[in-house]
Amino acid sequence: MIEILLPENYSSAYTGALYSIDKASNSDPYVVEVIDSAKRETLGFRRVQFLNNNRINIARYLSRVLNPQPLHAESGWVLPEGRSVEAQLLIDDEFTPSRTFTASLTNLTGNMLLSKLTHRTVTPHDIDEISLFAEPGVIKIKVAVDSEKTYRQPISEYNHSGGLITYNFDVMSAMRKGYDPEEVRRFWLYITLENKEIACLRYSVIPITSQSVRLGWLNPYGAVDYHTFRSLGRLLRTEKDRVVRGSSVQRVSTVRSTYVWEEVLSSGYLPLQSATAMSSLFSSPRVWRIENGEAQLVDVTEEMVTVSDEEQLSTLRFSVRDAEPHQTQFF
């Protein structure tokens, strides 16, 4: 018989998926089966042997089933799929209690907004994600239009059972709370759990133009952040594969040229705190372009951040292009 110490619930699937062997009745090897609790499917096997402080790391099995995607298609409360997985171990025909692991890089605890981006730029027709990790209770969202000191009007209410939850926020629903919806340029959202505030978001509303580009990216908390950027135009980039020929005299010959269209985007001037939060898109494993209700993967290239010390403002400027699949061959 083997006794296992379990990780905390809602631990990171990448850094917190560690089970510790507390004690074992003998030193014989054990075969540990990793089970997807919800689907009752086997994710993998581990052969382990009891040693002091021996750990079973199941991160590589969990990462295979995580598939975070934008949830922008429709407004309302959503239990986000693909951003968490419930798993347990099977050892000697006995199951350990189930644990939920998330796509966050850190273990989730307490009540928190799953984002550091609290100042957001949108157009009137955008849908924004507000992702939370919260204990059971009633979540309320209220809006103050034009000034954070104005009356907070209710937007939505949800009786949450606990864990991950996302509210797909229709920007126009907040603008309609203003005296003249078409003239609303800023508003504040307040999120409370059992009447205790857990987050405040400030929104800047910009007119939609042909240069508006909406991007979403997977942030370090396993949720999706968004920002509406301004396109500065498209450029044609040439990528050449070259080979060197000759012995005494080297000749460089171009054997293949690839032409790729890229689009240059700018965030506009932002407070340094917002620019720092948004810079996580440069290291994000997934970035999407949101257009006509569809999300298309893109690659980010040539990122640059410009900081103005005088005004404490920053600008993110970078290029994006359609994502290319990475193909790797092993022999």
Secondary structure as GFF3:
##gff-version 3
##sequence-region A 1 331
A	DSSP	beta_strand	2	5	.	.	.	ID=ss1
A	DSSP	beta_strand	11	12	.	.	.	ID=ss2
A	DSSP	beta_strand	18	24	.	.	.	ID=ss3
A	DSSP	beta_strand	30	36	.	.	.	ID=ss4
A	DSSP	beta_strand	41	48	.	.	.	ID=ss5
A	DSSP	beta_strand	55	57	.	.	.	ID=ss6
A	DSSP	alpha_helix	59	63	.	.	.	ID=ss7
A	DSSP	beta_strand	76	78	.	.	.	ID=ss8
A	DSSP	beta_strand	84	91	.	.	.	ID=ss9
A	DSSP	beta_strand	94	95	.	.	.	ID=ss10
A	DSSP	beta_strand	99	102	.	.	.	ID=ss11
A	DSSP	beta_strand	112	113	.	.	.	ID=ss12
A	DSSP	beta_strand	119	122	.	.	.	ID=ss13
A	DSSP	beta_strand	127	134	.	.	.	ID=ss14
A	DSSP	beta_strand	137	145	.	.	.	ID=ss15
A	DSSP	beta_strand	153	160	.	.	.	ID=ss16
A	DSSP	beta_strand	163	170	.	.	.	ID=ss17
A	DSSP	alpha_helix	171	175	.	.	.	ID=ss18
A	DSSP	three_ten_helix	181	183	.	.	.	ID=ss19
A	DSSP	beta_strand	186	193	.	.	.	ID=ss20
A	DSSP	beta_strand	196	205	.	.	.	ID=ss21
A	DSSP	beta_strand	212	218	.	.	.	ID=ss22
A	DSSP	beta_strand	224	245	.	.	.	ID=ss23
A	DSSP	beta_strand	251	266	.	.	.	ID=ss24
A	DSSP	beta_strand	270	271	.	.	.	ID=ss25
A	DSSP	alpha_helix	272	278	.	.	.	ID=ss26
A	DSSP	three_ten_helix	279	282	.	.	.	ID=ss27
A	DSSP	beta_strand	287	291	.	.	.	ID=ss28
A	DSSP	beta_strand	294	308	.	.	.	ID=ss29
A	DSSP	beta_strand	313	322	.	.	.	ID=ss30
###
